[in-house]
Amino acid sequence: MQINDNFEKLPESYLFSTVGRKLREYKEAHPGVDVIRMDIGDVTLPIPQAALDAMHRAVDDMADKSTFHGYGPEQGYAFLREAVAANDYHARGVNISADDIFISDGAKSDLGNLGDIYSHDSIVAVCDPGYPVYVDSNVLDGRGGELVNGRWSRFVYMDCNEANAFKPVPPAQHADVIFLCSPANPTGVAFSRDELKAWVEYALANKAVIIYDSAYCAYITSDDVPHSIYEIEGAQKCAIEVRSFSKTAGFTGLRCGYTVVPASLCGYDAEGREVQLRKLWLRRQTTKFNGASYIIQRGAEALYSEQGKREVACNVDYYLNNARTIREAMLGAGFTVFGGENSPYIWVKSPNGESSWDLFDKCLSEVHISCTPGVGFGDNGEGYIRFTGFNTSENTAEAMRRFMNFFKK
Ligand code: MLT
């Protein structure tokens, strides 16, 4: 068998695997040192009680012949799809049907798997910096071309930098598939309604599809920031939205998310005929996926109960408060900072012009906190590091104390 040689084009390991390995090596060499993790966006609060109770009941369902659940629907149970449609869309005045919602084992898998429904020749537009899954999964599918001076020859790069406050604008070139994330990972910056409108207009004019990663929408606090791309007129004809329960309800280990593919969204076949993308995604999921676990879906459903909503809001507030602590500490010390207002991520410019990895190493070995090197999200991230607000409030305060003590010297 000949391998998919696109694997050999990629850097040897995924960003967060490299960070994790460096951290492990450091801890093995320095067993007494307490390193505070401010790198990967993994949550620290336990699962909301409403979801826990629902999952316990679902486990009991599995013990009885009359309530046992075997294979579930590949698209997800109707009870969860209907709860999502009612609470995440109808309650915001957005008309999304439960039939357009596909429950999955998380946003990351869906963002990579969606590549199965668009052509290998598609021109893909990505933000630099951006969540590495968009680039790496499309390179694996053969859409990257060659890596030349740190950039893939077939991608359209949308530069995000200090000059545009890390908000990309629609490119001058044509793209077929556009990856957008708002509030953005890693910069924490979010699109306003007007900014997002420009993207929808671009996609409609180019007969393109936006893959809209909305994993952090629960963190939006500004009135002018849309929670869903479908709040923008025309978006149901040009956008797929991907969401997750990981960052809102602590499901990073349980795994559950969903993808919305509206019935009115079409792509084109080689003859230029319209083809409904929902049909393709359903075919893809029924072929390669057997659905998220019944127990987990019952847990996710309970997040939409009154108790569940209160508990999720409490968790989100807790992490937003951590993000505020980081943001204020950095600003107070005179650093240049983005994000942390509508987002759990804070994007910080190296205080003394160090490279991202140098600063990562310095933070780890001298300050004993880990962060994510900005360059791991793309060339424009060089010279930046990302902090996450997902640690405990005690650890966040201690990490900021260490950081400030060190860098104020
Ligand atoms: C991140 O830290 O960027 C995310 O946690 C990674 C992910 O969600 O896969």
Boltz pocket constraint, residues with backbone or C-beta under 6 A from the ligand:
constraints:
  - pocket:
      binder: B
      contacts: [[A, 39], [A, 40], [A, 41], [A, 42], [A, 108], [A, 185]]
      max_distance: 6.0
